[in-house]
Amino acid sequence: MTVNLQRVRNAMQVPHADYAYRRFPKTTRVGHSTPTADLEEILKKVEELLVGLKRGLAERERMLLRLARAERCLLRKPCVSRKEYGMYGNPVAMTWNNTGMENLDRGFLPSAFRNFKEAIRQDPNLGIAHNNLGMIYLEIGDPDRAIEYLDRAIRLDENMDLAYGNRGLAFIELGDYQDAFNNLKQALVMDPDEPMHYNNMGILFLEIEEPEAAIPFFNRAIERDPDAALYHSNLGYAYKEMDDWETANREFQEAIELGDREFEKSMAEIRP
């Protein structure tokens, strides 16, 4: 039987969640590579900031974490993981998974949900499908169910850095900041070149009101993907929280310009 390598590569795509930060009024509830020395130092300081942080601080501000194609949050297109997944799984299951990613990219969540469920039914050991289903639960505001599926994804493929990152975001929504940090740190250690991991770590520190600690992470995300409007926007929020309005406005303006460029590019692609 001849293996279609391009089909396999497509099926191995693993979508991940990129989050934008938005602060609300207080009444509102809403084989692995190693990091660089400076990253290790930052992570060490970050761990110190988390010491003594208690769960369930209802009086503190919460941010709304949702995936949508709107100004608040963005869902990036599925990306090819840098990891070689060793297990290709059932070709039929991979086809359902790939169809789910296409529907997810179009914003068709119910269809994507059914596709990922069918992929898992066809092959219960397809870890990427569990990750993708967990990401949908994360989007619709059910972090507990998201963690269930992300746990399964990691049990099936412990090298899936994106699943660790997504699980970290779910723990942020639950207010479990220590577990969030542990998962986001693991994702960073596994793939220190992925800008999304730096962005999500920055989101964690905005949430616990440590904007100064968030800034280096957003900067590292921008270094790795300078054209991503999301990272500039989040960096702007961090500077705003520090009352550095001049720098904040500069980053917001950069985010707007990059977003406009991306929109124009998307429109050009769909024009006849």
C-alpha positions in Angstrom: 0.0 0.0 0.0 1.4 3.4 -1.0 1.4 6.0 1.7 0.4 9.5 0.6 3.0 11.6 2.6 1.3 14.9 1.9 -2.0 13.5 3.3 -0.2 12.3 6.4 1.4 15.8 6.9 -2.0 17.4 6.6 -3.5 15.1 9.1 -0.8 15.7 11.5 -1.6 19.4 11.8 -2.5 20.4 15.3 -4.4 23.6 15.9 -3.7 25.6 19.0 -5.2 28.4 20.9 -3.8 31.9 20.8 -5.4 34.3 23.3 -5.8 38.0 23.4 -6.1 39.8 26.7 -8.9 42.0 27.8 -9.4 43.4 31.3 -12.9 43.9 32.6 -14.3 46.0 35.4 -14.1 44.4 38.9 -17.8 43.8 38.9 -17.5 41.6 35.8 -16.9 37.8 36.1 -16.1 36.4 33.1 13.6 14.4 21.9 13.1 18.0 23.2 15.1 21.2 22.9 16.1 23.2 26.0 15.4 26.9 26.6 18.1 29.5 26.6 19.8 30.6 29.8 17.9 33.9 29.9 14.6 32.0 29.5 15.6 29.8 32.4 16.3 32.8 34.5 12.9 34.4 33.6 11.1 31.2 34.4 12.9 31.0 37.8 11.7 34.5 38.6 8.2 33.7 37.4 8.1 30.7 39.8 9.0 33.0 42.7 6.1 35.3 41.7 3.7 32.4 42.0 4.7 31.4 45.5 1.9 32.1 47.9 -0.6 32.7 45.1 -4.0 31.3 46.3 -6.8 29.9 44.2 -10.3 31.1 44.0 -9.7 34.9 44.4 -13.2 35.9 43.5 -12.6 39.6 44.2 -9.8 39.9 41.7 -10.4 40.9 38.1 -10.9 38.1 35.6 -10.3 38.2 31.9 -12.5 36.7 29.3 -10.7 34.0 27.4 -12.6 33.1 24.3 -11.6 32.0 20.9 -13.4 33.9 18.1 -12.6 35.8 15.0 -13.2 39.1 16.7 -11.2 42.0 18.2 -11.0 40.4 21.6 -9.5 37.0 20.8 -8.1 35.3 17.7 -7.9 31.6 16.7 -4.9 31.2 14.5 -4.9 28.8 11.5 -3.9 25.3 12.3 -0.1 24.9 12.2 2.1 22.0 11.5 3.7 20.8 14.7 7.5 20.7 14.8 7.3 17.3 16.5 7.4 14.0 14.6 4.5 12.1 16.0 5.6 8.5 15.3 2.0 7.2 15.2 -0.1 8.1 12.2 -3.2 6.2 13.3 -6.1 5.1 11.2 -6.2 6.9 7.8 -10.0 7.3 8.0 -9.6 8.9 11.5 -7.0 11.2 10.1 -9.3 12.3 7.3 -12.0 13.1 9.8 -9.5 15.0 11.9 -8.3 17.0 8.9 -11.8 17.8 7.9 -12.4 19.1 11.4 -9.5 21.4 11.2 -10.8 22.8 8.0 -14.2 23.5 9.6 -12.4 25.0 12.6 -10.5 27.3 10.4 -13.8 28.5 8.8 -15.4 29.0 12.2 -17.8 26.1 11.8 -17.5 24.8 15.4 -20.5 22.3 15.5 -19.2 20.6 12.3 -15.6 20.6 13.6 -16.8 19.1 16.9 -18.6 16.3 15.1 -15.6 15.7 12.9 -13.2 15.3 15.8 -15.6 13.1 17.7 -15.8 10.8 14.6 -12.0 10.8 14.3 -11.8 9.6 17.9 -14.5 7.0 17.3 -12.5 5.7 14.4 -9.2 5.7 16.3 -9.4 6.3 20.1 -5.6 6.6 20.2 -5.4 9.5 17.9 -4.0 12.0 20.3 -4.2 15.1 18.1 -8.0 14.6 17.8 -8.3 14.6 21.6 -6.3 17.9 21.6 -8.5 19.4 19.0 -11.7 18.5 20.8 -10.3 19.9 24.0 -9.6 23.1 22.2 -13.2 23.4 21.2 -14.4 22.9 24.8 -11.9 25.6 25.8 -13.4 27.9 23.2 -17.0 27.5 24.3 -16.1 28.1 28.0 -15.9 24.6 29.4 -12.4 24.3 30.7 -13.1 21.3 32.8 -14.1 19.2 29.8 -11.3 20.7 27.8 -8.8 19.4 30.4 -10.3 15.9 30.2 -9.5 15.7 26.5 -6.2 17.5 26.8 -5.2 15.0 29.5 -6.0 12.2 27.1 -4.0 13.8 24.3 -0.9 14.1 26.5 -1.3 10.5 27.8 -1.4 9.3 24.1 1.4 11.6 23.0 3.6 13.1 25.7 5.6 15.1 23.1 2.6 17.3 22.1 3.7 20.7 23.3 0.6 22.3 21.9 -1.6 20.2 24.2 0.4 21.3 27.2 -0.1 24.9 26.1 -3.8 24.5 25.6 -4.1 22.8 29.0 -2.3 25.7 30.6 -4.9 28.1 29.2 -7.7 26.0 30.6 -6.1 26.1 34.0 -5.9 29.9 33.7 -9.7 30.0 33.1 -10.2 27.9 36.2 -8.0 30.2 38.3 -5.5 27.4 38.9 -2.4 29.5 38.2 0.2 27.1 39.5 -0.9 24.3 37.2 -1.3 26.8 34.4 2.3 27.9 34.9 3.6 24.3 35.1 1.9 23.4 31.8 2.9 26.6 29.9 6.5 26.1 31.2 6.5 22.5 29.9 5.3 23.7 26.5 8.1 26.3 26.4 10.8 23.8 27.4 9.5 21.4 24.7 9.5 24.0 21.9 11.2 27.3 22.8 10.8 28.5 19.2 7.0 28.5 19.2 5.8 32.1 19.7 2.3 31.0 20.9 3.8 29.5 24.1 5.5 32.9 25.0 2.2 34.7 24.3 0.2 32.4 26.6 2.8 32.7 29.4 2.4 36.5 29.1 -1.4 36.1 29.4 -0.9 34.2 32.7 1.0 37.1 34.2 -1.4 39.7 33.0 -4.1 37.6 34.8 -2.2 37.6 38.1 -1.5 41.4 37.7 2.2 41.1 37.0 2.4 43.0 33.7 6.1 43.7 34.1 6.7 39.9 34.1 4.5 39.5 31.1 6.4 42.0 28.9 9.5 39.8 28.1 7.2 36.9 27.0 5.2 39.1 24.6 8.5 40.5 23.3 9.8 37.0 22.7 6.6 36.1 20.8 7.0 39.1 18.6 10.7 38.3 17.9 9.6 34.9 16.6 6.5 36.2 14.7 6.8 40.0 14.2 3.7 40.1 11.9 1.2 38.7 14.4 -1.1 41.6 15.5 -2.2 39.6 18.5 1.2 39.7 20.2 1.5 43.5 19.7 -1.9 44.0 21.1 -1.2 42.0 24.2 2.1 43.8 24.7 0.1 47.0 24.5 -2.2 45.8 27.3 0.8 45.0 29.5 2.2 48.5 29.1 -1.2 50.0 29.7 -1.4 48.2 33.0 1.9 49.8 33.9 0.5 53.2 33.0 3.0 53.5 30.1 0.4 54.9 27.7 2.9 56.1 25.1 4.4 52.6 24.5 0.9 51.0 24.9 -0.5 53.2 22.1 2.4 52.5 19.9 1.9 48.7 20.2 -1.9 49.1 19.7 -1.3 51.1 16.6 1.1 48.4 15.3 -1.5 45.7 16.0 -4.2 47.7 14.1 -1.9 48.1 11.1 -0.9 44.5 11.0 -4.5 43.4 11.4 -5.6 45.6 8.5 -2.9 44.1 6.4 -3.9 40.6 7.2 -7.6 41.4 6.5 -6.7 42.9 3.1 -4.6 39.8 2.3 -7.5 37.5 3.2 -9.9 39.5 1.1 -7.6 39.4 -1.9 -7.4 35.6 -1.6 -11.1 35.2 -1.9 -11.7 37.7 -4.7 -12.3 36.1 -8.1 
